[in-house]
Amino acid sequence: MTSQELNRCVIAMKTADAINAIDGDPVSAYAKKLSASWARGELTDEQMKAALIAYHRRIAEQARHNAEE
């Protein structure tokens, strides 16, 4: 990945985080970590998406479990 491509990915990541913050949806530290890995080319789009889906499924399962107690 060239430095120009890396820079574009970092800008895209920061823009997405800012848009989510404006919409009132805070970006988790985990999501920021994944985004940084994606921007450096360490994760593909699909890997990042799969990791985020798994993360949010775990959170939802914990919430369901806590609601049942």
C-alpha positions as CSV (number, residue, x, y, z in Angstrom):
1,M,0.0,0.0,0.0
2,T,1.4,3.4,-1.0
3,S,1.5,6.3,1.5
4,Q,-1.1,8.0,-0.7
5,E,-3.4,5.0,-0.4
6,L,-2.8,4.8,3.3
7,N,-3.6,8.5,3.7
8,R,-6.9,8.1,1.8
9,C,-7.9,5.2,4.1
10,V,-7.0,7.2,7.2
11,I,-9.1,10.2,5.9
12,A,-12.0,7.8,5.1
13,M,-11.8,6.3,8.6
14,K,-11.8,9.7,10.3
15,T,-14.6,11.0,8.2
16,A,-16.8,8.0,9.0
17,D,-16.1,8.4,12.7
18,A,-16.9,12.1,12.5
19,I,-20.2,11.4,10.7
20,N,-21.2,8.8,13.3
21,A,-20.4,11.2,16.1
22,I,-22.5,13.9,14.5
23,D,-25.4,11.4,14.2
24,G,-25.0,10.7,17.9
25,D,-23.6,7.2,17.5
26,P,-20.3,7.0,19.3
27,V,-17.6,4.8,17.8
28,S,-16.3,2.2,20.2
29,A,-12.7,1.8,20.9
30,Y,-12.8,-1.6,19.3
31,A,-14.3,-0.2,16.1
32,K,-11.6,2.5,16.0
33,K,-8.9,-0.2,16.5
34,L,-10.4,-2.2,13.6
35,S,-10.6,0.9,11.4
36,A,-7.0,1.7,12.1
37,S,-6.0,-1.9,11.1
38,W,-8.1,-1.6,7.9
39,A,-6.5,1.8,7.1
40,R,-3.0,0.2,7.3
41,G,-4.1,-2.6,5.0
42,E,-4.0,-5.2,7.8
43,L,-7.7,-6.1,7.3
44,T,-9.9,-6.4,4.3
45,D,-13.3,-4.8,4.1
46,E,-14.9,-8.2,4.6
47,Q,-12.7,-9.1,7.6
48,M,-13.5,-5.8,9.3
49,K,-17.3,-6.2,8.6
50,A,-17.2,-9.8,10.0
51,A,-15.3,-8.7,13.1
52,L,-17.8,-5.8,13.8
53,I,-20.8,-8.1,13.2
54,A,-19.4,-10.7,15.6
55,Y,-18.6,-8.0,18.2
56,H,-22.2,-6.5,18.1
57,R,-23.7,-10.0,18.2
58,R,-21.8,-10.7,21.4
59,I,-23.0,-7.4,22.9
60,A,-26.6,-8.2,21.9
61,E,-26.3,-11.6,23.4
62,Q,-24.9,-10.2,26.7
63,A,-27.8,-7.7,26.8
64,R,-30.4,-10.5,26.3
65,H,-28.7,-12.6,28.9
66,N,-28.7,-9.7,31.4
67,A,-32.4,-8.9,30.7
68,E,-33.3,-12.5,31.5
69,E,-31.7,-12.4,34.9
